[in-house]
Amino acid sequence: MPNLDRTLLVWTLFFITTVYGHIGLKIAMHGAHPENYSAQLVSFWGISSFLSWVISGLIWAAILSDQSLTHANAISALRYVLIALAAYLFLSEKVDIFTLIGSGLIVSGIYLIAYAQT
């Protein structure tokens, strides 16, 4: 597999596992009261979210083995945009103009940092 294909695959897996972890935990904790937190955390959504984050952490380690922290951290900021998009699509959360502007600024910053180094 060419290096670019591997890099894209690794980043895609990182984003999928990271976004799933956030969305899954939100689903697990939806409407939970403090006395029910532990029950929610050991539900399917709670456990699968934490497992997803463990996998994401392992993928992050693989990313750092190939890329500088500055470059990798800049690209990883895309997760904030993807989490907002997933919350909109799967949780019917509202996206306001400030979220859109902020997301645009994040994407612009990723471009400036990640692609200026090439």
Rosetta constraint file for C-alpha pairs under 8 A:
AtomPair CA 1 CA 5 HARMONIC 6.36 0.50
AtomPair CA 1 CA 6 HARMONIC 6.40 0.50
AtomPair CA 2 CA 6 HARMONIC 6.39 0.50
AtomPair CA 3 CA 7 HARMONIC 6.11 0.50
AtomPair CA 4 CA 8 HARMONIC 6.17 0.50
AtomPair CA 5 CA 9 HARMONIC 6.13 0.50
AtomPair CA 6 CA 10 HARMONIC 6.10 0.50
AtomPair CA 7 CA 11 HARMONIC 6.17 0.50
AtomPair CA 8 CA 12 HARMONIC 5.98 0.50
AtomPair CA 9 CA 13 HARMONIC 6.17 0.50
AtomPair CA 10 CA 14 HARMONIC 6.15 0.50
AtomPair CA 10 CA 59 HARMONIC 6.85 0.50
AtomPair CA 10 CA 63 HARMONIC 7.24 0.50
AtomPair CA 11 CA 15 HARMONIC 6.20 0.50
AtomPair CA 11 CA 63 HARMONIC 7.69 0.50
AtomPair CA 12 CA 16 HARMONIC 6.14 0.50
AtomPair CA 13 CA 17 HARMONIC 6.08 0.50
AtomPair CA 13 CA 56 HARMONIC 7.67 0.50
AtomPair CA 13 CA 59 HARMONIC 7.52 0.50
AtomPair CA 14 CA 18 HARMONIC 6.04 0.50
AtomPair CA 14 CA 56 HARMONIC 5.34 0.50
AtomPair CA 14 CA 59 HARMONIC 5.92 0.50
AtomPair CA 14 CA 60 HARMONIC 6.85 0.50
AtomPair CA 15 CA 19 HARMONIC 5.90 0.50
AtomPair CA 15 CA 56 HARMONIC 7.91 0.50
AtomPair CA 15 CA 76 HARMONIC 7.88 0.50
AtomPair CA 15 CA 79 HARMONIC 6.16 0.50
AtomPair CA 15 CA 82 HARMONIC 7.84 0.50
AtomPair CA 16 CA 20 HARMONIC 5.92 0.50
AtomPair CA 17 CA 21 HARMONIC 6.08 0.50
AtomPair CA 17 CA 52 HARMONIC 5.09 0.50
AtomPair CA 17 CA 53 HARMONIC 6.35 0.50
AtomPair CA 17 CA 55 HARMONIC 6.86 0.50
AtomPair CA 17 CA 56 HARMONIC 5.40 0.50
AtomPair CA 18 CA 22 HARMONIC 6.59 0.50
AtomPair CA 18 CA 52 HARMONIC 6.80 0.50
AtomPair CA 18 CA 53 HARMONIC 6.02 0.50
AtomPair CA 18 CA 56 HARMONIC 5.87 0.50
AtomPair CA 18 CA 79 HARMONIC 7.23 0.50
AtomPair CA 19 CA 23 HARMONIC 6.20 0.50
AtomPair CA 19 CA 79 HARMONIC 6.76 0.50
AtomPair CA 19 CA 82 HARMONIC 6.81 0.50
AtomPair CA 19 CA 83 HARMONIC 5.44 0.50
AtomPair CA 19 CA 86 HARMONIC 7.44 0.50
AtomPair CA 20 CA 24 HARMONIC 5.65 0.50
AtomPair CA 20 CA 49 HARMONIC 6.60 0.50
AtomPair CA 20 CA 52 HARMONIC 6.85 0.50
AtomPair CA 21 CA 25 HARMONIC 6.05 0.50
AtomPair CA 21 CA 48 HARMONIC 7.42 0.50
AtomPair CA 21 CA 49 HARMONIC 4.07 0.50
AtomPair CA 21 CA 50 HARMONIC 6.42 0.50
AtomPair CA 21 CA 51 HARMONIC 7.93 0.50
AtomPair CA 21 CA 52 HARMONIC 5.45 0.50
AtomPair CA 21 CA 53 HARMONIC 5.75 0.50
AtomPair CA 22 CA 26 HARMONIC 6.23 0.50
AtomPair CA 22 CA 49 HARMONIC 6.96 0.50
AtomPair CA 22 CA 83 HARMONIC 7.22 0.50
AtomPair CA 23 CA 27 HARMONIC 6.26 0.50
AtomPair CA 23 CA 49 HARMONIC 7.93 0.50
AtomPair CA 23 CA 83 HARMONIC 7.44 0.50
AtomPair CA 23 CA 86 HARMONIC 7.31 0.50
AtomPair CA 23 CA 87 HARMONIC 6.81 0.50
AtomPair CA 24 CA 28 HARMONIC 6.13 0.50
AtomPair CA 24 CA 45 HARMONIC 5.22 0.50
AtomPair CA 24 CA 46 HARMONIC 6.66 0.50
AtomPair CA 24 CA 48 HARMONIC 7.28 0.50
AtomPair CA 24 CA 49 HARMONIC 5.27 0.50
AtomPair CA 25 CA 29 HARMONIC 6.03 0.50
AtomPair CA 25 CA 41 HARMONIC 7.89 0.50
AtomPair CA 25 CA 45 HARMONIC 6.19 0.50
AtomPair CA 25 CA 46 HARMONIC 5.45 0.50
AtomPair CA 25 CA 49 HARMONIC 5.65 0.50
AtomPair CA 26 CA 30 HARMONIC 5.86 0.50
AtomPair CA 27 CA 45 HARMONIC 6.69 0.50
AtomPair CA 28 CA 40 HARMONIC 5.57 0.50
AtomPair CA 28 CA 41 HARMONIC 6.75 0.50
AtomPair CA 28 CA 43 HARMONIC 6.94 0.50
AtomPair CA 28 CA 44 HARMONIC 7.85 0.50
AtomPair CA 28 CA 45 HARMONIC 5.07 0.50
AtomPair CA 28 CA 46 HARMONIC 5.37 0.50
AtomPair CA 29 CA 37 HARMONIC 7.18 0.50
AtomPair CA 29 CA 40 HARMONIC 6.01 0.50
AtomPair CA 29 CA 41 HARMONIC 7.51 0.50
AtomPair CA 29 CA 46 HARMONIC 7.86 0.50
AtomPair CA 32 CA 36 HARMONIC 5.92 0.50
AtomPair CA 32 CA 37 HARMONIC 6.32 0.50
AtomPair CA 32 CA 40 HARMONIC 7.17 0.50
AtomPair CA 33 CA 37 HARMONIC 6.49 0.50
AtomPair CA 36 CA 40 HARMONIC 6.28 0.50
AtomPair CA 37 CA 41 HARMONIC 6.12 0.50
AtomPair CA 38 CA 42 HARMONIC 6.41 0.50
AtomPair CA 39 CA 43 HARMONIC 6.43 0.50
AtomPair CA 40 CA 45 HARMONIC 7.92 0.50
AtomPair CA 40 CA 46 HARMONIC 6.22 0.50
AtomPair CA 41 CA 45 HARMONIC 7.52 0.50
AtomPair CA 41 CA 46 HARMONIC 4.27 0.50
AtomPair CA 41 CA 47 HARMONIC 6.32 0.50
AtomPair CA 42 CA 46 HARMONIC 5.46 0.50
AtomPair CA 42 CA 47 HARMONIC 5.48 0.50
AtomPair CA 43 CA 47 HARMONIC 6.08 0.50
AtomPair CA 44 CA 48 HARMONIC 5.89 0.50
AtomPair CA 45 CA 49 HARMONIC 5.93 0.50
AtomPair CA 46 CA 50 HARMONIC 6.43 0.50
AtomPair CA 47 CA 51 HARMONIC 6.17 0.50
AtomPair CA 48 CA 52 HARMONIC 5.97 0.50
AtomPair CA 49 CA 53 HARMONIC 6.32 0.50
AtomPair CA 50 CA 54 HARMONIC 6.29 0.50
AtomPair CA 51 CA 55 HARMONIC 6.29 0.50
AtomPair CA 52 CA 56 HARMONIC 6.06 0.50
AtomPair CA 53 CA 57 HARMONIC 6.05 0.50
AtomPair CA 54 CA 58 HARMONIC 6.42 0.50
AtomPair CA 55 CA 59 HARMONIC 6.20 0.50
AtomPair CA 56 CA 60 HARMONIC 6.02 0.50
AtomPair CA 57 CA 61 HARMONIC 6.32 0.50
AtomPair CA 58 CA 62 HARMONIC 6.47 0.50
AtomPair CA 59 CA 63 HARMONIC 6.22 0.50
AtomPair CA 60 CA 64 HARMONIC 6.20 0.50
AtomPair CA 61 CA 65 HARMONIC 6.30 0.50
AtomPair CA 62 CA 66 HARMONIC 6.92 0.50
AtomPair CA 63 CA 67 HARMONIC 6.09 0.50
AtomPair CA 63 CA 72 HARMONIC 7.11 0.50
AtomPair CA 64 CA 68 HARMONIC 6.37 0.50
AtomPair CA 64 CA 69 HARMONIC 6.36 0.50
AtomPair CA 64 CA 72 HARMONIC 6.90 0.50
AtomPair CA 67 CA 71 HARMONIC 6.59 0.50
AtomPair CA 67 CA 72 HARMONIC 6.10 0.50
AtomPair CA 68 CA 72 HARMONIC 6.07 0.50
AtomPair CA 69 CA 73 HARMONIC 5.70 0.50
AtomPair CA 70 CA 74 HARMONIC 6.19 0.50
AtomPair CA 71 CA 75 HARMONIC 6.43 0.50
AtomPair CA 71 CA 113 HARMONIC 6.90 0.50
AtomPair CA 71 CA 114 HARMONIC 5.57 0.50
AtomPair CA 72 CA 76 HARMONIC 6.05 0.50
AtomPair CA 73 CA 77 HARMONIC 6.49 0.50
AtomPair CA 74 CA 78 HARMONIC 7.86 0.50
AtomPair CA 74 CA 109 HARMONIC 7.60 0.50
AtomPair CA 74 CA 110 HARMONIC 5.39 0.50
AtomPair CA 74 CA 113 HARMONIC 6.49 0.50
AtomPair CA 74 CA 114 HARMONIC 6.50 0.50
AtomPair CA 75 CA 110 HARMONIC 5.66 0.50
AtomPair CA 75 CA 114 HARMONIC 6.62 0.50
AtomPair CA 77 CA 81 HARMONIC 7.66 0.50
AtomPair CA 77 CA 106 HARMONIC 6.97 0.50
AtomPair CA 77 CA 110 HARMONIC 7.28 0.50
AtomPair CA 78 CA 82 HARMONIC 6.32 0.50
AtomPair CA 78 CA 106 HARMONIC 6.96 0.50
AtomPair CA 78 CA 107 HARMONIC 6.72 0.50
AtomPair CA 78 CA 110 HARMONIC 7.47 0.50
AtomPair CA 79 CA 83 HARMONIC 5.88 0.50
AtomPair CA 80 CA 84 HARMONIC 6.28 0.50
AtomPair CA 80 CA 103 HARMONIC 7.68 0.50
AtomPair CA 81 CA 85 HARMONIC 6.23 0.50
AtomPair CA 81 CA 103 HARMONIC 5.44 0.50
AtomPair CA 81 CA 106 HARMONIC 7.55 0.50
AtomPair CA 81 CA 107 HARMONIC 7.99 0.50
AtomPair CA 82 CA 86 HARMONIC 6.03 0.50
AtomPair CA 83 CA 87 HARMONIC 6.00 0.50
AtomPair CA 84 CA 88 HARMONIC 6.21 0.50
AtomPair CA 84 CA 95 HARMONIC 7.64 0.50
AtomPair CA 85 CA 89 HARMONIC 6.17 0.50
AtomPair CA 86 CA 90 HARMONIC 5.67 0.50
AtomPair CA 86 CA 91 HARMONIC 7.40 0.50
AtomPair CA 87 CA 91 HARMONIC 4.90 0.50
AtomPair CA 87 CA 92 HARMONIC 6.39 0.50
AtomPair CA 87 CA 93 HARMONIC 5.57 0.50
AtomPair CA 88 CA 92 HARMONIC 4.77 0.50
AtomPair CA 88 CA 93 HARMONIC 4.60 0.50
AtomPair CA 88 CA 94 HARMONIC 6.15 0.50
AtomPair CA 88 CA 95 HARMONIC 6.71 0.50
AtomPair CA 89 CA 93 HARMONIC 7.65 0.50
AtomPair CA 95 CA 99 HARMONIC 5.98 0.50
AtomPair CA 95 CA 100 HARMONIC 7.06 0.50
AtomPair CA 96 CA 100 HARMONIC 6.47 0.50
AtomPair CA 97 CA 101 HARMONIC 6.09 0.50
AtomPair CA 98 CA 102 HARMONIC 5.93 0.50
AtomPair CA 99 CA 103 HARMONIC 5.95 0.50
AtomPair CA 100 CA 104 HARMONIC 6.16 0.50
AtomPair CA 101 CA 105 HARMONIC 6.22 0.50
AtomPair CA 102 CA 106 HARMONIC 6.20 0.50
AtomPair CA 103 CA 107 HARMONIC 6.24 0.50
AtomPair CA 104 CA 108 HARMONIC 6.10 0.50
AtomPair CA 105 CA 109 HARMONIC 6.04 0.50
AtomPair CA 106 CA 110 HARMONIC 6.16 0.50
AtomPair CA 107 CA 111 HARMONIC 6.27 0.50
AtomPair CA 108 CA 112 HARMONIC 6.22 0.50
AtomPair CA 109 CA 113 HARMONIC 6.13 0.50
AtomPair CA 110 CA 114 HARMONIC 5.61 0.50
AtomPair CA 110 CA 115 HARMONIC 7.72 0.50
AtomPair CA 111 CA 115 HARMONIC 5.37 0.50
AtomPair CA 111 CA 116 HARMONIC 7.26 0.50
AtomPair CA 112 CA 116 HARMONIC 5.44 0.50
AtomPair CA 113 CA 117 HARMONIC 6.65 0.50
AtomPair CA 114 CA 118 HARMONIC 7.51 0.50
